[in-house]
């Protein structure tokens, strides 16, 4: 059985720098000192003021759950055992102040992490290319970045082997959330273990996710009292569904198709894996489907039932019509997503297993990604829109006119 594996590899090392180079390189912008190195984050900055903090005997090493971070002065001369302790302290401070936190730039020296920046969640601005997208189908999301300069900069003291505060900036250019709603900011909201256990129990009895959300809101006294949003709940349910695929369903499907291939030498199944070692796309066809395509494959219908299955993945059915005007199935594909590259992968595979016989006419529902893939793989085929979809769209758009 053929398979393809796609990996994405990232490297966030900024190169080796000596300690002197790391702390004493002058910034070309302004009078402040900055760290001159290649940043691992896309939100790299220049011209940051240095706030030196020497180690004193009275300095206290703070743990992740240490209380008392209510103002910027509480961070001065503080040291932390780990980077995560500093992150937890800044999150505690941010929640009291009414803003969210996200991790930003890092720097490494000989492979060792020596600097980390934590930003306000509204730091930076949206990339210019996001504003000029005429092919956009969905409504553009509201702007969430305001270029806020609030941040906490920490560095690793190689001698004392602790994390120290180098600079903290609490100047925001946007309104801060009130205490009532600060728990709903991105970095502060989450499902607790108890919430997850309750969701898992309700899902086992077939309760819809929307009903679970309403039920838990009723328990808490309203939607505003929950520690998570509707999207967080749906993301968790989706992650559990994916975990089930990894643990059983995907392996069972591949095992079944392997068994079919052993009994029918003409059966072919191919699949891809994601970078997380999950099942990506799956294509299969048996001997009867291939034989039908050789006879009736001059017109190929390329139809995708969008997210109507349990795993919310597009199911593509390749079909045509035989000499009795009956539907003939040529193959199936369960796709990872609806991108052009995914449609190209399934088209190349179906034509590979059926001896590269190309259809003269391809009928689709007009999906843009589908059309782009067909134009690339089948440049000589005529593309036509499905009459049923045309009629449906016509009725939908003119019935209220």
C-alpha positions in Angstrom: 0.0 0.0 0.0 1.4 3.4 -1.0 1.6 6.1 1.5 3.0 9.6 1.6 4.3 11.4 4.6 4.4 15.2 4.9 6.6 16.8 7.4 7.1 20.5 8.4 10.4 21.3 10.0 11.1 24.5 11.8 14.4 25.7 13.4 14.4 28.5 15.9 18.1 28.6 16.7 19.5 32.1 16.3 23.1 31.2 16.0 25.9 31.2 18.6 26.8 34.5 20.3 29.1 35.1 23.2 27.6 36.6 26.4 29.3 39.9 25.7 27.9 40.1 22.2 24.5 39.2 23.5 24.2 42.0 26.1 26.4 44.8 24.7 25.7 45.2 21.0 24.4 48.7 20.3 21.1 49.2 18.5 21.2 51.2 15.2 17.8 52.8 16.1 17.5 55.2 19.0 19.6 55.5 22.1 18.5 52.2 23.8 20.3 49.0 23.8 18.9 45.9 22.1 19.8 42.3 21.4 21.3 42.1 17.9 20.6 38.6 16.7 18.3 36.8 14.4 14.9 36.4 16.2 12.9 33.2 16.0 9.6 35.1 16.0 7.9 37.0 13.2 7.3 39.8 15.7 11.0 40.8 16.1 11.6 44.3 17.4 14.4 46.9 17.6 15.2 49.7 19.9 14.2 48.2 23.2 15.4 49.8 26.4 17.7 47.7 28.6 16.8 47.3 32.3 19.7 45.8 34.1 19.0 43.7 37.2 21.9 42.6 39.3 21.8 39.6 41.6 21.5 40.6 45.2 21.5 38.3 48.3 18.0 39.4 49.1 16.6 38.4 45.7 13.8 35.8 45.9 13.4 33.0 43.4 9.8 32.9 42.4 7.8 29.7 41.6 5.1 29.4 39.0 2.2 29.8 41.5 3.8 32.6 43.5 1.2 35.2 44.4 1.7 39.0 44.5 2.4 40.1 40.9 0.0 43.0 40.9 2.2 45.8 39.5 5.3 46.2 37.4 7.3 46.9 40.6 6.6 43.4 41.8 8.7 42.1 38.9 11.8 44.2 39.5 14.8 42.3 41.0 12.8 39.0 40.8 14.4 35.8 39.5 12.7 32.7 38.3 13.8 29.1 38.4 12.4 28.4 34.9 11.1 30.2 31.9 7.6 28.7 32.5 7.6 30.2 36.0 8.1 33.7 34.6 5.4 33.1 32.0 3.0 32.0 34.7 3.8 35.1 36.8 3.3 37.4 33.8 0.0 35.7 33.0 -1.2 36.2 36.6 -0.3 39.9 36.3 -1.9 40.2 32.9 -5.2 38.7 34.1 -5.4 41.2 36.9 -4.6 44.1 34.6 -7.0 42.9 31.8 -4.9 41.8 28.9 -3.8 38.5 27.4 -0.2 37.2 26.9 1.5 35.3 24.2 5.1 34.1 23.8 7.3 36.1 21.5 11.0 36.3 20.5 13.6 33.9 21.8 17.4 33.8 21.5 19.8 30.9 21.8 23.5 30.8 22.5 25.3 27.6 21.6 21.9 25.8 21.6 20.9 27.1 25.0 17.8 29.3 25.4 19.1 32.6 26.9 16.3 35.1 26.2 12.5 35.1 26.0 10.0 37.9 25.4 6.4 37.8 26.4 4.1 40.2 24.6 0.6 41.6 25.1 -1.7 39.5 22.9 -2.4 42.7 20.8 1.2 43.3 20.0 2.1 43.6 16.3 -0.1 44.3 13.3 -1.8 42.1 10.7 0.4 41.5 7.6 -0.4 43.7 4.6 -1.0 40.7 2.4 -4.0 39.8 4.5 -5.8 43.0 3.5 -5.5 42.4 -0.3 -7.2 39.0 -0.9 -9.8 39.3 -3.6 -10.3 35.6 -3.6 -11.4 35.6 0.0 -14.7 33.8 0.4 -15.4 34.1 4.1 -15.9 37.4 5.8 -12.7 39.0 7.1 -12.1 38.7 10.8 -12.0 41.8 12.9 -8.6 43.3 13.5 -7.2 42.2 16.9 -3.7 43.5 16.7 -3.0 47.2 17.6 0.8 47.3 17.8 0.7 47.3 21.6 4.2 47.7 23.1 3.6 46.1 26.5 6.0 43.3 27.1 8.1 41.4 29.6 11.7 40.6 28.7 13.7 38.0 30.6 17.1 36.5 30.2 19.0 33.5 31.5 21.9 34.3 33.9 24.5 31.7 33.0 26.4 32.2 36.2 23.5 31.9 38.7 21.5 29.6 36.4 18.2 31.5 37.0 16.0 33.7 34.8 16.0 37.4 35.5 13.8 40.3 34.5 15.5 42.5 32.0 12.7 44.9 31.2 8.9 45.2 31.7 6.7 47.6 29.8 3.1 48.1 30.8 2.1 50.8 28.4 -1.0 49.7 26.3 -2.5 51.5 23.4 -5.9 49.7 23.7 -8.6 49.5 26.3 -8.1 46.8 29.0 -10.7 44.2 29.7 -12.7 44.4 32.9 -12.3 41.9 35.7 -15.6 40.3 34.7 -14.3 39.4 31.2 -10.5 39.0 31.6 -10.9 35.2 32.1 -12.1 35.0 28.4 -8.9 36.5 26.9 -7.1 34.0 24.7 -4.2 33.1 27.1 -6.5 32.9 30.2 -9.4 30.7 29.1 -9.2 27.0 29.1 -11.2 23.9 29.9 -10.3 22.4 33.3 -9.9 18.7 33.8 -13.4 18.6 35.3 -14.9 20.4 32.3 -13.2 17.9 29.9 -14.4 14.9 31.9 -17.9 16.2 31.8 -17.8 16.9 28.1 -16.4 13.4 27.4 -19.2 11.8 29.4 -21.9 13.8 27.6 -20.4 13.0 24.2 -20.5 9.3 24.9 -24.3 9.5 25.2 -24.5 11.3 21.8 -25.3 14.8 23.2 -24.6 17.5 20.6 -21.8 19.9 21.3 -24.1 22.9 21.2 -26.3 21.3 23.8 -23.3 20.6 26.0 -22.3 24.3 25.8 -25.8 25.4 26.8 -25.9 22.9 29.7 -22.5 23.9 31.1 -23.5 27.6 30.8 -26.6 26.9 32.8 -24.5 25.1 35.5 -22.2 28.1 35.7 -24.9 30.8 35.8 -24.5 32.0 32.3 -22.2 32.0 29.2 -20.2 34.8 30.6 -19.3 32.8 33.7 -17.7 29.9 31.7 -13.9 29.8 31.6 -13.9 29.0 27.9 -15.7 29.9 24.7 -17.8 28.0 22.3 -14.8 27.7 19.9 -12.6 26.3 22.7 -15.3 23.6 23.3 -15.6 22.7 19.7 -11.8 22.6 19.3 -11.5 20.2 22.3 -14.3 17.9 20.9 -12.5 17.9 17.5 -9.1 17.0 19.2 -10.8 14.1 21.0 -12.3 12.9 17.7 -8.9 13.0 16.0 -7.4 11.1 18.9 -10.0 8.4 18.4 -9.0 8.2 14.7 -5.4 7.7 15.7 -6.2 5.1 18.3 -8.5 2.9 16.3 -10.6 4.0 13.3 -7.8 5.0 11.0 -5.9 1.8 11.6 -9.0 -0.3 11.2 -9.9 1.4 7.9 -6.4 0.8 6.5 -6.4 -2.8 7.8 -9.8 -3.4 6.1 -8.5 -2.1 2.8 -5.4 -4.2 3.0 -7.6 -7.2 3.5 -9.6 -6.3 0.5 -6.4 -5.9 -1.6 -5.4 -9.4 -0.5 -8.6 -11.0 -1.8 -8.9 -8.7 -4.9 -5.6 -8.0 -6.6 -7.2 -5.1 -8.4 -8.1 -3.2 -5.3 -5.9 -0.2 -4.6 -5.8 2.0 -1.6 -3.4 4.9 -0.9 -3.2 7.3 2.0 -1.1 10.2 3.4 0.0 11.0 6.9 0.2 14.4 8.5 3.3 15.8 10.4 1.6 14.7 13.6 1.5 11.1 12.3 -2.3 11.3 11.8 -4.3 10.0 8.9 -4.4 12.7 6.2 -6.1 11.7 2.9 -7.3 8.2 1.9 -8.2 7.0 -1.6 -9.4 3.6 -2.7 -10.9 1.8 -5.7 -11.6 -1.9 -6.4 -11.3 -3.9 -9.6 -15.0 -3.4 -10.7 -14.6 0.4 -10.3 -11.5 0.4 -12.5 -13.2 -1.8 -15.2 -16.2 0.5 -15.2 -14.0 3.5 -15.7 -12.3 2.0 -18.7 -15.7 1.6 -20.3 -17.6 4.7 -19.1 -14.9 7.1 -17.9 -15.2 9.7 -20.7 -17.4 11.8 -18.5 -16.2 12.0 -14.9 -18.3 13.6 -12.1 -16.2 14.9 -9.3 -18.5 15.5 -6.3 -17.5 16.2 -2.7 -20.0 15.9 0.2 -18.6 18.6 2.5 -18.1 17.5 6.1 -21.2 15.3 6.3 -19.4 12.4 7.9 -18.4 11.7 11.5 -14.9 13.2 11.2 -16.0 16.3 9.3 -13.7 15.5 6.4 -14.7 16.0 2.7 -15.7 12.7 1.1 -15.1 12.7 -2.7 -17.0 10.3 -5.0 -15.8 9.8 -8.5 -18.7 8.6 -10.7 -20.2 8.5 -14.1 -23.0 6.9 -16.1 -23.1 3.5 -17.8 -25.0 2.5 -21.0 -28.1 1.9 -19.0 -28.0 5.5 -17.6 -27.2 4.0 -14.2 -24.6 5.6 -11.8 -21.2 3.9 -12.0 -18.7 4.5 -9.2 -15.1 4.9 -10.2 -13.5 5.6 -6.8 -13.7 7.2 -3.3 -11.5 9.6 -1.4 -11.6 10.9 2.2 -9.6 14.1 2.1 -7.5 15.9 4.7 -8.8 19.4 3.7 -10.1 21.2 0.6 -6.9 22.7 -0.6 -5.7 22.6 -4.2 -2.7 20.4 -3.4 -5.1 17.8 -1.8 -7.4 17.7 -4.8 -4.3 17.3 -7.1 -3.0 14.4 -5.0 -6.3 12.5 -5.3 -6.6 13.2 -9.1 -3.0 12.1 -9.8 -3.6 8.9 -7.8 -6.9 7.9 -9.5 -5.4 8.3 -12.9 -2.3 6.4 -11.9 -4.2 3.3 -10.9 -6.5 3.4 -13.9 -3.7 3.4 -16.5 -3.7 7.2 -17.0 -7.0 7.2 -19.0 -8.1 10.9 -19.0 -11.7 11.9 -19.2 -13.0 14.3 -21.9 -15.4 16.1 -19.7 -15.3 16.7 -15.9 -18.4 17.7 -14.0 -18.1 19.5 -10.6 -20.1 21.7 -8.3 -17.9 24.7 -9.1 -15.6 24.7 -6.1 -12.6 27.0 -6.7 -9.9 24.6 -5.4 -11.4 21.8 -7.3 -11.4 23.8 -10.5 -7.8 24.8 -10.0 -6.7 21.2 -9.5 -8.6 20.0 -12.6 -7.1 22.8 -14.7 -3.6 21.7 -13.6 -4.0 17.9 -13.9 -6.5 17.8 -16.8 -5.7 20.8 -19.0 -7.4 19.3 -22.1 -10.6 18.2 -20.4 -13.7 20.3 -20.6 -15.0 21.5 -17.3 -18.8 21.7 -16.7 -20.9 22.6 -13.7 -23.4 20.1 -12.3 -27.0 20.8 -13.3 -28.3 19.9 -9.9 -26.1 22.4 -8.1 -27.0 25.1 -10.7 -30.7 24.5 -10.0 -30.2 24.4 -6.3 -28.3 27.7 -6.3 -30.8 29.3 -8.6 -33.7 28.4 -6.3 -31.8 29.5 -3.2 -31.0 32.9 -4.6 -34.2 33.9 -6.4 -36.9 32.4 -4.1 -37.0 35.5 -2.0 -37.0 37.9 -5.0 
